[in-house]
């Protein structure tokens, strides 16, 4: 399964677009495009919107493969939401409560555990809370939920 247009729009809605490589830290990591992190580019490197779309597809490929390998029989909306979560939060460990809930298809537990990931080091970021809630809405299949184009 691949991420749908709706999944891509969700990811873009909560991401920043960088048309020029911007330093993330002092160790040589930069961000460019739709939050692509790399240490093989230099500050000031530019990217076109078309190139950034290709880069996002490449960034999503290992995540899509991981989701496909770990969770079979997902609906498209579930797949898209989980790809967004993994892109932003990181891969889930098998011992995590969310991973277990996803494997058992326990929807109330999935929603509960998913939204708990909005808390990081004891703090809730409003943007992360909104992102987790949006992912959860997508996962459970709110049909009327339409993502605005990423060009805010």
DSSP file (Angstrom, degrees, kcal/mol; ACC not computed):
  #  RESIDUE AA STRUCTURE BP1 BP2  ACC     N-H-->O    O-->H-N    N-H-->O    O-->H-N    TCO  KAPPA ALPHA  PHI   PSI    X-CA   Y-CA   Z-CA
    1    1 A X              0   0    0      0, 0.0     2,-0.3     0, 0.0    67,-0.2   0.000 360.0 360.0 360.0 147.6    0.0    0.0    0.0
    2    2 A X        -     0   0    0     66,-0.0     2,-0.2    63,-0.0    78,-0.1  -0.835 360.0 -90.3-119.2 157.3    1.2    3.6   -0.7
    3    3 A X        -     0   0    0     -2,-0.3    74,-0.1    54,-0.1    73,-0.0  -0.505  46.7-134.3 -68.4 132.2    0.2    6.8    1.0
    4    4 A X     >  -     0   0    0     -2,-0.2     4,-2.3    72,-0.2     5,-0.2  -0.209  25.8 -98.6 -80.4 173.9   -2.8    8.4   -0.8
    5    5 A X  H  > S+     0   0    0      1,-0.2     4,-2.6     2,-0.2     5,-0.2   0.894 126.3  53.6 -58.6 -41.4   -3.2   12.1   -1.8
    6    6 A X  H  > S+     0   0    0      1,-0.2     4,-2.0     2,-0.2    -1,-0.2   0.892 108.7  49.2 -62.9 -39.3   -5.2   12.6    1.4
    7    7 A X  H  > S+     0   0    0      2,-0.2     4,-2.2     1,-0.2    -2,-0.2   0.902 110.9  49.5 -65.7 -41.6   -2.4   11.2    3.5
    8    8 A X  H  X S+     0   0    0     -4,-2.3     4,-2.7     1,-0.2    -2,-0.2   0.912 110.1  51.3 -62.8 -42.9    0.2   13.4    1.7
    9    9 A X  H  X S+     0   0    0     -4,-2.6     4,-2.4     2,-0.2    -1,-0.2   0.886 108.6  51.4 -63.5 -38.3   -2.0   16.5    2.3
   10   10 A X  H  X S+     0   0    0     -4,-2.0     4,-1.3     2,-0.2    -1,-0.2   0.944 111.3  47.9 -62.0 -46.6   -2.3   15.6    6.0
   11   11 A X  H  < S+     0   0    0     -4,-2.2     3,-0.4     1,-0.2    -2,-0.2   0.928 114.3  46.0 -59.5 -46.7    1.5   15.3    6.3
   12   12 A X  H >< S+     0   0    0     -4,-2.7     3,-1.4     1,-0.2    -1,-0.2   0.865 103.9  62.7 -66.2 -36.2    2.0   18.6    4.4
   13   13 A X  H 3< S+     0   0    0     -4,-2.4    -1,-0.2     1,-0.3    -2,-0.2   0.862 112.6  36.2 -58.5 -35.9   -0.6   20.4    6.5
   14   14 A X  T 3< S+     0   0    0     -4,-1.3     2,-0.3    -3,-0.4    -1,-0.3   0.265 109.5  79.4-102.1  11.3    1.4   19.9    9.7
   15   15 A X  S <  S-     0   0    0     -3,-1.4     2,-0.4    -4,-0.2    19,-0.1  -0.760  73.6-125.4-113.8 161.9    4.9   20.3    8.1
   16   16 A X        -     0   0    0     -2,-0.3    19,-0.6    17,-0.0     2,-0.5  -0.855  19.6-135.0-103.7 144.1    6.9   23.3    7.1
   17   17 A X  E     -A   34   0A   0     -2,-0.4     2,-0.6    17,-0.2    17,-0.2  -0.873  16.9-168.5-101.0 128.0    8.2   23.7    3.5
   18   18 A X  E     -A   33   0A   0     15,-2.5    15,-3.3    -2,-0.5    18,-0.1  -0.951  12.6-178.0-116.7 111.6   11.8   24.8    3.2
   19   19 A X  E    S+     0   0A   0     -2,-0.6    28,-2.0    13,-0.2     2,-0.4   0.582  78.9  46.7 -82.9  -8.5   12.9   25.8   -0.3
   20   20 A X  E    S-C   46   0B   0     26,-0.2    26,-0.2    13,-0.1    -1,-0.1  -0.999  99.7-101.9-133.6 135.4   16.4   26.5    1.0
   21   21 A X  E     -     0   0A   0     24,-3.4    23,-1.6    -2,-0.4     2,-0.4  -0.311  40.8-165.9 -57.3 132.1   18.4   24.2    3.2
   22   22 A X  E     -A   31   0A   0      9,-2.2     9,-2.3    21,-0.2     2,-0.1  -0.979  23.6-109.2-126.2 133.8   18.3   25.4    6.8
   23   23 A X  E     -A   30   0A   0     -2,-0.4     7,-0.3     7,-0.2     3,-0.1  -0.357  25.3-173.9 -64.2 135.3   20.7   24.3    9.6
   24   24 A X        -     0   0    0      5,-3.3     2,-0.3     1,-0.2     6,-0.2   0.748  68.5 -15.7 -94.7 -33.1   19.0   22.2   12.3
   25   25 A X  S >  S-     0   0    0      4,-1.0     3,-0.5     0, 0.0    -1,-0.2  -0.833  73.5 -90.4-154.6-172.8   22.0   22.0   14.6
   26   26 A X  T 3  S+     0   0    0     -2,-0.3    -3,-0.0     1,-0.2     0, 0.0   0.375 107.5  78.0 -92.7   4.4   25.7   22.5   14.8
   27   27 A X  T 3  S-     0   0    0      2,-0.1    -1,-0.2     0, 0.0    -4,-0.0   0.239 116.9 -92.5 -99.9  12.9   26.5   18.9   13.7
   28   28 A X  S <  S+     0   0    0     -3,-0.5     2,-0.4     1,-0.3    13,-0.3   0.631  77.7 139.7  92.2  13.9   25.8   19.4   10.0
   29   29 A X        -     0   0    0     11,-0.1    -5,-3.3    10,-0.1    -4,-1.0  -0.773  26.6-176.6 -94.4 137.7   22.2   18.4    9.8
   30   30 A X  E     -AB  23  38A   0      8,-3.2     8,-2.5    -2,-0.4     2,-0.4  -0.869  19.4-138.9-128.3 160.2   19.9   20.5    7.5
   31   31 A X  E     +AB  22  37A   0     -9,-2.3    -9,-2.2    -2,-0.3     2,-0.3  -0.962  28.4 162.3-119.1 140.6   16.2   20.5    6.7
   32   32 A X  E  >  - B   0  36A   0      4,-1.9     4,-2.4    -2,-0.4   -13,-0.2  -0.983  49.0  -0.4-152.6 154.4   14.9   21.1    3.1
   33   33 A X  E  4 S-A   18   0A   0    -15,-3.3   -15,-2.5    -2,-0.3     2,-1.9  -0.376 129.8  -3.0  66.4-141.5   11.7   20.5    1.2
   34   34 A X  E  4 S-A   17   0A   0     18,-0.3   -17,-0.2   -17,-0.2    -1,-0.2  -0.495 128.7 -61.1 -84.8  68.3    8.9   19.0    3.3
   35   35 A X  T  4 S+     0   0    0     -2,-1.9     2,-0.5   -19,-0.6    -2,-0.2   0.814  80.5 169.2  59.0  37.0   11.0   18.6    6.4
   36   36 A X  E  <  -B   32   0A   0     -4,-2.4    -4,-1.9   -18,-0.1     2,-0.5  -0.697  22.9-149.0 -76.7 125.2   13.6   16.3    4.8
   37   37 A X  E     +B   31   0A   0     -2,-0.5     2,-0.3    -6,-0.2    -6,-0.2  -0.836  27.5 158.5 -99.6 132.2   16.5   16.0    7.2
   38   38 A X  E     -B   30   0A   0     -8,-2.5    -8,-3.2    -2,-0.5     3,-0.1  -0.996  39.0-162.9-151.6 152.2   19.9   15.4    5.7
   39   39 A X  S    S+     0   0    0     -2,-0.3    -1,-0.1   -10,-0.2   -10,-0.1   0.200  85.7  74.1-116.8  12.8   23.6   15.8    6.5
   40   40 A X  S    S+     0   0    0    -10,-0.1     2,-0.3     2,-0.1    -1,-0.1   0.123  86.4  70.6-111.6  19.9   24.8   15.5    2.9
   41   41 A X  S    S-     0   0    0    -13,-0.3     2,-0.3    -3,-0.1    -3,-0.0  -0.851  74.2-126.6-127.1 165.9   23.7   18.9    1.8
   42   42 A X    >   -     0   0    0     -2,-0.3     3,-2.0     1,-0.1   -21,-0.2  -0.805  35.5 -84.9-115.6 158.0   25.0   22.4    2.6
   43   43 A X  T 3  S+     0   0    0     -2,-0.3   -21,-0.2     1,-0.3     3,-0.1  -0.306 114.4  29.0 -58.4 136.6   23.2   25.5    3.9
   44   44 A X  T 3  S+     0   0    0    -23,-1.6    -1,-0.3     1,-0.3   -22,-0.1   0.248  79.5 142.6  95.0 -12.7   21.7   27.5    1.1
   45   45 A X    <   -     0   0    0     -3,-2.0   -24,-3.4   -25,-0.1    -1,-0.3  -0.398  41.0-145.1 -58.3 136.1   21.0   24.5   -1.2
   46   46 A X  B     -C   20   0B   0    -26,-0.2     2,-0.3    -3,-0.1   -26,-0.2  -0.678  14.9-164.6-107.9 162.4   17.7   25.2   -2.9
   47   47 A X        -     0   0    0    -28,-2.0     2,-0.2    -2,-0.2   -14,-0.1  -0.997  15.6-131.1-144.1 142.6   14.9   22.8   -4.0
   48   48 A X     >  -     0   0    0     -2,-0.3     4,-2.3     1,-0.1     5,-0.2  -0.515  31.4-110.2 -86.7 161.6   11.9   23.2   -6.3
   49   49 A X  H  > S+     0   0    0      1,-0.2     4,-1.8     2,-0.2     5,-0.1   0.886 120.9  52.3 -57.4 -37.9    8.4   22.1   -5.3
   50   50 A X  H  > S+     0   0    0      1,-0.2     4,-1.8     2,-0.2    -1,-0.2   0.925 109.7  47.6 -65.0 -44.3    8.6   19.3   -7.8
   51   51 A X  H  > S+     0   0    0      1,-0.2     4,-2.3     2,-0.2    -1,-0.2   0.873 109.4  54.1 -64.0 -36.6   11.9   18.1   -6.4
   52   52 A X  H  X S+     0   0    0     -4,-2.3     4,-2.4     2,-0.2   -18,-0.3   0.852 104.9  54.1 -68.5 -32.8   10.5   18.3   -2.8
   53   53 A X  H  X S+     0   0    0     -4,-1.8     4,-2.2     2,-0.2    -1,-0.2   0.927 110.3  46.8 -63.2 -44.5    7.6   16.1   -3.9
   54   54 A X  H  X S+     0   0    0     -4,-1.8     4,-2.0     1,-0.2    -2,-0.2   0.899 112.1  50.6 -63.4 -40.8   10.0   13.4   -5.1
   55   55 A X  H  X S+     0   0    0     -4,-2.3     4,-2.4     2,-0.2    -1,-0.2   0.891 108.6  51.5 -65.3 -40.1   12.1   13.7   -1.9
   56   56 A X  H  X S+     0   0    0     -4,-2.4     4,-2.3     2,-0.2    -1,-0.2   0.920 108.0  52.3 -62.7 -43.5    9.0   13.3    0.2
   57   57 A X  H  X S+     0   0    0     -4,-2.2     4,-1.4     1,-0.2    -2,-0.2   0.912 110.9  47.5 -57.7 -42.8    8.0   10.2   -1.7
   58   58 A X  H  X S+     0   0    0     -4,-2.0     4,-0.7     1,-0.2    -1,-0.2   0.891 111.0  51.1 -65.9 -39.5   11.5    8.8   -1.1
   59   59 A X  H  X S+     0   0    0     -4,-2.4     4,-0.5     1,-0.2    -1,-0.2   0.852 111.7  48.2 -65.5 -33.7   11.3    9.7    2.6
   60   60 A X  H  X S+     0   0    0     -4,-2.3     4,-3.2     1,-0.2     5,-0.3   0.766  92.0  80.3 -78.2 -25.3    7.9    7.9    2.9
   61   61 A X  H  X S+     0   0    0     -4,-1.4     4,-2.5     1,-0.2     5,-0.2   0.897  93.9  43.8 -54.2 -51.0    9.0    4.7    1.1
   62   62 A X  H  X S+     0   0    0     -4,-0.7     4,-2.1     1,-0.2    -1,-0.2   0.860 115.9  49.9 -64.9 -30.8   10.8    3.0    4.1
   63   63 A X  H  X S+     0   0    0     -4,-0.5     4,-2.8    -3,-0.3    -2,-0.2   0.931 110.6  48.8 -69.6 -45.5    7.9    4.1    6.4
   64   64 A X  H  X S+     0   0    0     -4,-3.2     4,-2.8     1,-0.2    -2,-0.2   0.915 111.8  50.1 -59.0 -43.1    5.3    2.7    4.0
   65   65 A X  H  X S+     0   0    0     -4,-2.5     4,-2.3    -5,-0.3    -1,-0.2   0.912 110.7  49.4 -61.6 -42.5    7.3   -0.6    3.8
   66   66 A X  H  X S+     0   0    0     -4,-2.1     4,-2.1     2,-0.2     5,-0.2   0.934 112.3  46.8 -63.3 -46.3    7.5   -0.8    7.6
   67   67 A X  H  X S+     0   0    0     -4,-2.8     4,-2.6     1,-0.2    -2,-0.2   0.931 113.2  49.4 -62.4 -44.5    3.8   -0.2    8.0
   68   68 A X  H  < S+     0   0    0     -4,-2.8    -1,-0.2     1,-0.2    -2,-0.2   0.877 112.7  48.1 -60.9 -38.0    3.0   -2.8    5.3
   69   69 A X  H  < S+     0   0    0     -4,-2.3    -1,-0.2    -5,-0.2    -2,-0.2   0.845 120.9  34.5 -71.0 -34.3    5.4   -5.3    6.9
   70   70 A X  H  < S+     0   0    0     -4,-2.1     2,-0.5     1,-0.2    -2,-0.2   0.742 120.4  40.0 -96.2 -25.6    3.9   -4.9   10.4
   71   71 A X     <  -     0   0    0     -4,-2.6     3,-0.4    -5,-0.2    -1,-0.2  -0.895  66.6-173.7-135.0 104.5    0.2   -4.2    9.8
   72   72 A X        +     0   0    0     -2,-0.5    -3,-0.1     1,-0.2    -4,-0.0  -0.504  64.3  28.8 -91.5 163.3   -1.7   -6.1    7.2
   73   73 A X  S    S+     0   0    0      1,-0.2     2,-0.3    -2,-0.2    -1,-0.2   0.796  78.2 157.0  60.3  33.9   -5.3   -5.6    6.1
   74   74 A X        -     0   0    0     -3,-0.4    -1,-0.2    -6,-0.1     2,-0.1  -0.619  42.4-121.2 -84.4 148.9   -5.4   -1.9    6.9
   75   75 A X     >  -     0   0    0     -2,-0.3     4,-2.5    64,-0.1     3,-0.2  -0.487  31.7-106.3 -78.2 160.6   -7.8    0.5    5.2
   76   76 A X  H  > S+     0   0    0      1,-0.2     4,-2.8     2,-0.2   -72,-0.2   0.897 120.3  51.4 -57.8 -43.5   -6.3    3.3    3.2
   77   77 A X  H  > S+     0   0    0      1,-0.2     4,-2.0     2,-0.2    -1,-0.2   0.868 111.0  48.3 -63.7 -36.4   -7.2    5.9    5.8
   78   78 A X  H  > S+     0   0    0     -3,-0.2     4,-2.4     2,-0.2    -2,-0.2   0.926 112.3  48.9 -67.7 -44.9   -5.6    3.9    8.6
   79   79 A X  H  X S+     0   0    0     -4,-2.5     4,-2.5     2,-0.2    -2,-0.2   0.936 111.3  49.4 -58.9 -49.7   -2.5    3.4    6.6
   80   80 A X  H  X S+     0   0    0     -4,-2.8     4,-2.1     1,-0.2    -1,-0.2   0.911 111.7  48.4 -58.5 -45.1   -2.2    7.1    5.8
   81   81 A X  H  X S+     0   0    0     -4,-2.0     4,-2.3     1,-0.2    -1,-0.2   0.904 111.9  48.9 -64.1 -41.4   -2.7    8.1    9.4
   82   82 A X  H  X S+     0   0    0     -4,-2.4     4,-2.6     2,-0.2     5,-0.2   0.878 108.7  52.9 -68.8 -37.2   -0.1    5.6   10.6
   83   83 A X  H  X S+     0   0    0     -4,-2.5     4,-2.5     2,-0.2    -1,-0.2   0.925 110.0  49.3 -61.4 -43.9    2.5    6.8    8.0
   84   84 A X  H  X S+     0   0    0     -4,-2.1     4,-2.0     2,-0.2     5,-0.3   0.924 111.6  49.2 -60.6 -45.0    2.0   10.4    9.2
   85   85 A X  H  X>S+     0   0    0     -4,-2.3     4,-3.7     1,-0.2     5,-0.6   0.941 113.0  45.7 -60.2 -48.7    2.4    9.3   12.8
   86   86 A X  H  X5S+     0   0    0     -4,-2.6     4,-1.3     1,-0.2    -1,-0.2   0.889 110.6  54.1 -65.5 -39.0    5.6    7.3   12.1
   87   87 A X  H  <5S+     0   0    0     -4,-2.5    -1,-0.2    -5,-0.2    -2,-0.2   0.912 121.6  30.0 -59.0 -42.4    7.1   10.1   10.0
   88   88 A X  H  <5S+     0   0    0     -4,-2.0    -2,-0.2    -5,-0.2    -1,-0.2   0.866 134.1  27.5 -87.0 -39.5    6.6   12.7   12.8
   89   89 A X  H  <5S-     0   0    0     -4,-3.7    -3,-0.2    -5,-0.3     2,-0.2   0.808 105.5-115.8 -96.6 -34.1    7.0   10.5   15.9
   90   90 A X     << -     0   0    0     -4,-1.3    -1,-0.2    -5,-0.6    -2,-0.1  -0.436  48.5 -38.2 113.7 167.2    9.2    7.7   14.8
   91   91 A X        -     0   0    0     -2,-0.2     2,-0.4     1,-0.1   -28,-0.0  -0.294  61.1-119.8 -63.9 146.5    8.8    3.9   14.4
   92   92 A X        -     0   0    0      6,-0.0     2,-0.2     4,-0.0    -1,-0.1  -0.699  21.3-129.7 -87.6 137.1    6.8    2.1   17.1
   93   93 A X    >   -     0   0    0     -2,-0.4     3,-2.0     1,-0.1     6,-0.3  -0.617  20.1-119.6 -83.3 148.6    8.4   -0.6   19.2
   94   94 A X  T 3  S+     0   0    0      1,-0.3    -1,-0.1    -2,-0.2     6,-0.1   0.762 112.2  57.7 -59.4 -25.8    6.6   -3.9   19.4
   95   95 A X  T 3  S+     0   0    0      4,-0.1    -1,-0.3     5,-0.0     2,-0.0   0.584  82.9 109.2 -82.2  -9.3    6.4   -3.5   23.2
   96   96 A X  S <> S-     0   0    0     -3,-2.0     4,-2.1     1,-0.1     5,-0.2  -0.335  75.1-127.4 -70.9 150.6    4.5   -0.2   23.0
   97   97 A X  H  > S+     0   0    0      1,-0.2     4,-2.3     2,-0.2     5,-0.1   0.846 109.7  53.3 -65.7 -34.2    0.9   -0.1   23.9
   98   98 A X  H  > S+     0   0    0      2,-0.2     4,-2.8     1,-0.2     5,-0.2   0.928 107.5  50.6 -67.5 -43.5   -0.1    1.5   20.6
   99   99 A X  H  > S+     0   0    0     -6,-0.3     4,-2.3     1,-0.2    -2,-0.2   0.934 112.6  47.2 -57.9 -46.3    1.7   -1.2   18.6
  100  100 A X  H  X S+     0   0    0     -4,-2.1     4,-2.1     1,-0.2    -1,-0.2   0.908 112.0  49.8 -62.3 -42.6   -0.2   -3.9   20.6
  101  101 A X  H  X>S+     0   0    0     -4,-2.3     5,-1.9     1,-0.2     4,-0.8   0.904 110.7  49.9 -64.6 -40.5   -3.5   -2.1   20.1
  102  102 A X  H  <5S+     0   0    0     -4,-2.8     3,-0.5     1,-0.2    -1,-0.2   0.904 110.4  50.4 -63.8 -40.9   -2.9   -1.7   16.4
  103  103 A X  H  <5S+     0   0    0     -4,-2.3    -1,-0.2     1,-0.2    -2,-0.2   0.878 115.9  41.3 -64.8 -37.4   -2.1   -5.4   16.1
  104  104 A X  H  <5S-     0   0    0     -4,-2.1    -1,-0.2    -5,-0.2    -2,-0.2   0.515 105.6-129.2 -88.6  -5.2   -5.3   -6.4   18.0
  105  105 A X  T  <5 +     0   0    0     -4,-0.8     2,-1.3    -3,-0.5    -3,-0.2   0.832  46.8 163.4  60.1  35.0   -7.4   -3.8   16.2
  106  106 A X     >< -     0   0    0     -5,-1.9     4,-2.6     1,-0.2     3,-0.2  -0.707  18.8-169.1 -86.1  92.3   -8.7   -2.4   19.5
  107  107 A X  H  > S+     0   0    0     -2,-1.3     4,-2.6     1,-0.2     5,-0.3   0.879  79.9  49.6 -57.4 -47.8  -10.1    0.9   18.3
  108  108 A X  H  > S+     0   0    0      1,-0.2     4,-2.1     2,-0.2    -1,-0.2   0.914 115.8  44.8 -59.6 -38.6  -10.7    2.6   21.7
  109  109 A X  H  > S+     0   0    0     -3,-0.2     4,-3.0     2,-0.2     5,-0.3   0.875 110.7  54.4 -71.2 -36.9   -7.2    1.6   22.9
  110  110 A X  H  X S+     0   0    0     -4,-2.6     4,-2.9    -9,-0.2     5,-0.2   0.954 110.8  45.4 -58.8 -50.4   -5.7    2.8   19.5
  111  111 A X  H  X S+     0   0    0     -4,-2.6     4,-2.1     2,-0.2    -2,-0.2   0.919 115.5  47.4 -60.8 -45.0   -7.3    6.2   19.9
  112  112 A X  H  X S+     0   0    0     -4,-2.1     4,-1.1    -5,-0.3    -2,-0.2   0.958 117.6  40.2 -61.4 -52.5   -6.3    6.5   23.5
  113  113 A X  H  X S+     0   0    0     -4,-3.0     4,-0.6     1,-0.2    -2,-0.2   0.867 112.8  55.7 -68.4 -37.1   -2.7    5.4   23.0
  114  114 A X  H >< S+     0   0    0     -4,-2.9     3,-1.3    -5,-0.3    -1,-0.2   0.944 109.4  45.6 -59.2 -49.3   -2.3    7.4   19.7
  115  115 A X  H >< S+     0   0    0     -4,-2.1     3,-1.3     1,-0.3    -1,-0.2   0.698 100.0  68.5 -73.4 -18.1   -3.3   10.7   21.3
  116  116 A X  H >< S+     0   0    0     -4,-1.1     3,-1.5     1,-0.2    -1,-0.3   0.731  85.7  72.3 -68.0 -20.3   -1.0   10.0   24.3
  117  117 A X  T << S+     0   0    0     -3,-1.3    -1,-0.2    -4,-0.6    -2,-0.2   0.471  77.2  77.7 -74.8   0.1    1.8   10.5   21.9
  118  118 A X  T <  S+     0   0    0     -3,-1.3     7,-0.9    11,-0.1     2,-0.6   0.617  80.7  81.4 -78.9 -12.8    1.0   14.2   21.8
  119  119 A X  E <   +D  124   0C   0     -3,-1.5     2,-0.5     5,-0.2     5,-0.2  -0.843  60.2 179.2 -98.5 122.8    2.8   14.5   25.2
  120  120 A X  E >  S-D  123   0C   0      3,-2.9     3,-1.7    -2,-0.6    -3,-0.0  -0.984  70.0 -15.8-127.8 122.3    6.6   14.7   25.0
  121  121 A X  T 3  S-     0   0    0     -2,-0.5    -1,-0.1     1,-0.3     3,-0.1   0.874 129.1 -53.0  52.3  41.2    8.7   15.0   28.1
  122  122 A X  T 3  S+     0   0    0      1,-0.2     2,-0.4    -3,-0.0    -1,-0.3   0.492 118.4 104.1  80.0   3.8    5.7   16.0   30.1
  123  123 A X  E <   -D  120   0C   0     -3,-1.7    -3,-2.9     2,-0.0     2,-0.6  -0.915  58.9-144.0-122.6 146.0    4.6   18.8   27.8
  124  124 A X  E     -D  119   0C   0     -2,-0.4     2,-0.5    -5,-0.2    -5,-0.2  -0.934  10.4-153.0-106.2 123.5    1.9   19.1   25.2
  125  125 A X     >  -     0   0    0     -7,-0.9     4,-2.8    -2,-0.6     5,-0.2  -0.838  14.8-138.8 -89.2 127.8    2.6   21.1   22.1
  126  126 A X  H  > S+     0   0    0     -2,-0.5     4,-2.4     1,-0.2     5,-0.2   0.889 104.4  51.1 -54.3 -39.5   -0.6   22.5   20.6
  127  127 A X  H  > S+     0   0    0      1,-0.2     4,-2.4     2,-0.2    -1,-0.2   0.910 111.3  46.8 -65.1 -40.7    0.6   21.7   17.1
  128  128 A X  H  > S+     0   0    0      2,-0.2     4,-2.9     1,-0.2     5,-0.2   0.887 110.5  52.8 -69.4 -37.7    1.4   18.1   18.1
  129  129 A X  H  X S+     0   0    0     -4,-2.8     4,-2.5     2,-0.2    -2,-0.2   0.944 111.9  46.1 -60.1 -47.2   -2.0   17.7   19.8
  130  130 A X  H  X S+     0   0    0     -4,-2.4     4,-2.5    -5,-0.2    -2,-0.2   0.903 112.5  50.7 -62.4 -41.2   -3.8   18.9   16.7
  131  131 A X  H  X S+     0   0    0     -4,-2.4     4,-2.7     2,-0.2    -2,-0.2   0.941 111.4  47.1 -62.9 -47.0   -1.7   16.6   14.5
  132  132 A X  H  X S+     0   0    0     -4,-2.9     4,-2.6     1,-0.2    -2,-0.2   0.907 113.3  49.0 -62.2 -41.2   -2.4   13.6   16.7
  133  133 A X  H  X S+     0   0    0     -4,-2.5     4,-2.5    -5,-0.2    -1,-0.2   0.905 111.9  48.7 -64.8 -40.4   -6.1   14.4   16.7
  134  134 A X  H  X S+     0   0    0     -4,-2.5     4,-2.4     2,-0.2    -2,-0.2   0.911 112.0  48.8 -65.0 -42.5   -6.1   14.9   12.9
  135  135 A X  H  X S+     0   0    0     -4,-2.7     4,-3.0     2,-0.2    -2,-0.2   0.914 111.4  50.4 -62.2 -42.1   -4.3   11.6   12.5
  136  136 A X  H  X S+     0   0    0     -4,-2.6     4,-2.6     2,-0.2    -2,-0.2   0.921 109.2  50.8 -63.2 -43.4   -6.8    9.9   14.8
  137  137 A X  H  X>S+     0   0    0     -4,-2.5     5,-2.2     1,-0.2     4,-0.8   0.923 112.9  46.4 -58.9 -44.2   -9.7   11.3   12.9
  138  138 A X  H ><5S+     0   0    0     -4,-2.4     3,-0.7     3,-0.2    -2,-0.2   0.928 110.9  53.1 -63.3 -43.9   -8.2   10.0    9.6
  139  139 A X  H 3<5S+     0   0    0     -4,-3.0    -2,-0.2     1,-0.3    -1,-0.2   0.911 109.9  46.1 -59.4 -45.0   -7.5    6.6   11.2
  140  140 A X  H 3<5S-     0   0    0     -4,-2.6    -1,-0.3    -5,-0.1    -2,-0.2   0.582 119.3-111.1 -80.2  -7.5  -11.1    6.1   12.4
  141  141 A X  T <<5 -     0   0    0     -4,-0.8     2,-0.8    -3,-0.7    -3,-0.2   0.848  38.0-174.4  90.4  35.7  -12.4    7.2    9.0
  142  142 A X    > < -     0   0    0     -5,-2.2     3,-1.0     1,-0.2    -1,-0.2  -0.528  11.1-164.2 -60.8 107.7  -14.1   10.5    9.4
  143  143 A X  T 3  S+     0   0    0     -2,-0.8    -1,-0.2     1,-0.2    -2,-0.0   0.845  81.0  54.1 -68.9 -35.9  -15.4   10.7    5.8
  144  144 A X  T 3  S+     0   0    0     -3,-0.1     2,-0.6     2,-0.1    -1,-0.2   0.515  79.4 112.1 -79.8  -3.5  -16.3   14.4    5.8
  145  145 A X    <   -     0   0    0     -3,-1.0     2,-0.4    -8,-0.1    -4,-0.0  -0.601  46.4-177.5 -75.7 116.1  -12.8   15.4    6.9
  146  146 A X        -     0   0    0     -2,-0.6     2,-0.4     0, 0.0    -2,-0.1  -0.956  19.5-136.7-117.7 131.3  -11.1   17.2    4.1
  147  147 A X        -     0   0    0     -2,-0.4     3,-0.1     1,-0.0  -137,-0.1  -0.701  19.6-127.2 -88.1 135.0   -7.6   18.5    4.2
  148  148 A X        -     0   0    0     -2,-0.4     4,-0.1     1,-0.1  -135,-0.1  -0.400  43.8 -81.1 -70.6 155.1   -6.9   21.9    2.9
  149  149 A X        -     0   0    0      1,-0.1     3,-0.3     2,-0.1    -1,-0.1  -0.274  42.6-114.8 -55.6 147.4   -4.2   22.2    0.3
  150  150 A X  S    S+     0   0    0      1,-0.3     2,-0.8     2,-0.1    -1,-0.1   0.604 101.6  87.3 -65.0 -11.9   -0.8   22.3    1.9
  151  151 A X              0   0    0      1,-0.2    -1,-0.3     0, 0.0    -2,-0.1  -0.089 360.0 360.0 -82.9  39.5   -0.1   25.9    0.7
  152  152 A X              0   0    0     -2,-0.8    -1,-0.2    -3,-0.3    -2,-0.1   0.519 360.0 360.0  -0.8 360.0   -1.9   27.3    3.8
